[in-house]
Amino acid sequence: MVSFRARTPSLTFLSSLALTMSVATRGAAQDCQCDHTIPLGQDGATGADLGVQPGDVVCVEAGERPFLTIDDFTGTESAPITIINCGGQVRIANSDRGYGIRINGSSFFHLTGTGDPEIRFGFDVSASRTGPDYAGSGVPVGSLSTDYELDHLEIHHTGFAGFVLKTESRCDGSANLGNFVQ
């Protein structure tokens, strides 16, 4: 007769094996078609540093991070850059910065949270900073960024606004009407 104590390791092993197979199957089943990846330990990227070209897919590895900056991603009208969550939900939360995801100097890009069909909002963003100097916004897009789409993002608990989509005036006139349209 086998005692209960002897069975426990076997049940534990089988449970662990089933969980491992489930996780491995889910990871293997999700192929995000990435040309470039922003790994979990990296909080920002520039197009030049990643070597991003028009039409590329840039994956943001799922998990928790304090913020994400995207700078100088330049696609074209016929070949926009896709920035997508991969491997699950990207959760961004901070209380000390003015943003959750900040995008600057980028054009013809699509930030989408559709990387996992089982998750409605692939990006979950909060930026709760409040204060006398500035308050947090979930997703500010600016610095001459233009021609973009944002979808499947959940923005909540912000100190100011969910989205701030604008370019501030510049002394050189580059952001003036006639020179720039966001």
Stockholm file with secondary structure:
# STOCKHOLM 1.0

chainA/1-182         MVSFRARTPSLTFLSSLALTMSVATRGAAQDCQCDHTIPLGQDGATGADLGVQPGDVVCVEAGERPFLTIDDFTGTESAPITIINCGGQVRIANSDRGYGIRINGSSFFHLTGTGDPEIRFGFDVSASRTGPDYAGSGVPVGSLSTDYELDHLEIHHTGFAGFVLKTESRCDGSANLGNFVQ
#=GR chainA/1-182 SS CCCHHHHHHHHHHHHHHHHHHHHHHHHHHCCCCCSEEECTTCCEEEHHHHTCCTTCEEEEEEEEESCEEEECCBCCSSSCEEEEEEEEEEEEEESSSSBSEEEESCEEEEEECCSSTTCSCSEEEEECCCCSSCCCEEEEEESSCEEEEEESEEEEEESSEEEEECCCCCTTSTTSTTTCCC
#=GC SS_cons         CCCHHHHHHHHHHHHHHHHHHHHHHHHHHCCCCCSEEECTTCCEEEHHHHTCCTTCEEEEEEEEESCEEEECCBCCSSSCEEEEEEEEEEEEEESSSSBSEEEESCEEEEEECCSSTTCSCSEEEEECCCCSSCCCEEEEEESSCEEEEEESEEEEEESSEEEEECCCCCTTSTTSTTTCCC
//
